[in-house]
């Protein structure tokens, strides 16, 4: 790796998570404005986009850090690697929280209560739990995808930021 | 030779991090299953009560009265299983990370794996404490009228099992560490 490539990698290391976050916010807003709804799969795509941008930034800052260690010159590579590590932790924690909230919402959506017309006394114990494929694929599966993405994506991000000995 | 040791240390560190991820995902899955199972077990049963109207010309007033009748929730043991799975994978990850540290302590990835395996063990301990405390607090709400069998298996046994798990994790994680081979 040359010095020019190292500085390019460092630039990508800082720029990638910022660009990814901005792009994610813009896409999310655009989807909400156009379709007037915010589906669970949209959240999956936005979290994936943000995760990928952090992973890419971590990868590039890891490369810059490896070069800095080899040459012994002080650069901002360590700062970029640390920034991406912190962002990876925040991304993982938020994704995990979103996934568990989404899964609990989906589980509660499986409960079906009879329509209450106001004449009969309300019975809180009168409900059935029925499998609904629309809820499963539309609400529960996105939560599973998010948690898997958060956990395993986080490992890839950590590995990407720790390239100093390559 | 040094390069080979470094590669092995990195591989061990990656395995350690993946183990933590597998443990956390398993915890998530079992916890969601436990919450789902709770839909089928209710501590209350509802009985239709009919009361006379104040005026004789009116119809009698009916409503469902909730009667507290606690049952043993499988979710209690499922939650404990989730913590057990996470704790075991965290301990295993820590053991692997220690092996990697013995090989090459200065590697950044090895340090990362070591730190995260330590954090995972601490999180497992916290989850165990929260579980035991939540079981204790919810048992206070049950009062003293509950069936003794329900009381024992819904409160005493889970708290004892949780305490045993915490003790095992603390001792295995920080005191009785398995010997690390220096390759």
Contacts between the chains, C-beta under 8 A, distances in Angstrom:
chain1	res1	chain2	res2	distance
A	96	B	24	7.6
A	96	B	28	7.5
A	99	B	28	7.1
A	100	B	28	6.5
A	100	B	31	7.6
A	100	B	32	7.4
A	103	B	28	7.7
A	103	B	32	4.8
A	104	B	32	7.4
A	104	B	35	6.2
A	107	B	32	6.6
A	107	B	35	5.6
A	107	B	36	5.0
A	107	B	39	7.3
A	110	B	36	7.6
A	110	B	39	7.3
A	111	B	39	6.3
A	121	B	48	6.9
A	121	B	62	4.9
A	121	B	63	4.7
A	121	B	64	5.6
A	122	B	63	7.8
A	122	B	64	6.7
A	123	B	46	5.5
A	123	B	48	7.8
A	123	B	64	4.6
A	124	B	44	7.7
A	124	B	46	6.1
A	124	B	64	6.8
A	124	B	66	7.0
A	125	B	42	6.3
A	125	B	44	7.1
A	125	B	45	6.7
A	125	B	46	4.3
A	125	B	64	7.5
A	126	B	46	7.8
A	129	B	39	4.9
A	129	B	40	6.7
A	143	B	32	7.9
A	147	B	25	5.9
A	147	B	28	5.0
A	148	B	25	6.2
A	151	B	21	3.9
A	151	B	22	7.8
A	151	B	24	5.3
A	151	B	25	5.0
A	152	B	18	7.5
A	152	B	21	5.3
A	152	B	25	8.0
A	154	B	21	6.8
A	155	B	14	7.3
A	155	B	17	4.5
A	155	B	18	5.7
A	155	B	20	7.9
A	155	B	21	5.1
A	158	B	17	6.0
A	158	B	109	7.6
A	158	B	112	5.3
A	158	B	116	7.2
A	159	B	14	6.0
A	159	B	17	7.2
A	159	B	109	6.5
A	161	B	108	7.9
A	161	B	112	7.7
A	162	B	13	7.9
A	162	B	107	7.6
A	162	B	108	4.2
A	162	B	109	3.7
A	162	B	111	8.0
A	162	B	112	5.2
A	163	B	108	7.7
A	164	B	107	7.7
A	164	B	108	4.4
A	165	B	6	5.8
A	165	B	10	7.7
A	165	B	107	5.4
A	165	B	108	6.9
A	165	B	109	7.7
